[in-house]
Amino acid sequence: MTLPKVVRGRAWKFADNIDTDQIIPAKYAIYSLDEKELGKHAMEGVPGRDTWAQGVTEGDILVGGSNFGCGSSREIAPVAIRGAGISLVIADSFARIFFRNAINMGYPIMQSPQAAEAVEEGDELEIDLEQGIIRNFTKGDEYRAEAFPQFMTDLLKMGGLVPWVRKRLEERRRKSSATSG
């Protein structure tokens, strides 16, 4: 999976302090690790959103408030959101564990307090991931997101931590073979 330069989709708005138990309730995490299956149950723990995943169109964008992804270190929380068809998550702020799990999985997230406050559910958004620019076509507004350090950008572009490590190991093996041969 490669990271697209630009993402466009409809916004789904969520409040502050959405925790990983709300993102993917534990009862679903136990019986399946299949991304699409988990995606069918994403956000079921959020009151009033038990059928949310059924309305998502592939490429839509989730916009959360502060402390998004708090709670337990459920690594599959970003996987479930991606499995529902959400191309990326924008939030005012992320819980550290969700932030790191998303990056490790190669799933794009963006921190933008301005966008998190201004975007409303249903707004049409376009995000330039490389520039960190969020355009709201519905309102005619533009917001900025905080840039990632280069190594995190590299992780995202590679599809996550595992492909990134594999590439580094292969480079090391080639270098070692070239010097010992």
Secondary structure, 3 states (H helix, E strand, C coil): CCCCCEEEEEEEECCCCCEHHHHCCHHHHHHCCCHHHHHCCCCCCCCCCCCHHHHCCCCCEEEECCCECECCCCCHHHHHHHHCCCCEEEECCECHHHHHHHHHCCCCEEECHHHHHHCCCCCEEEEECCCCEEEECCCCEEEECCCCCHHHHHHHHHCCHHHHHHHHHHHHHHHHHHHHC
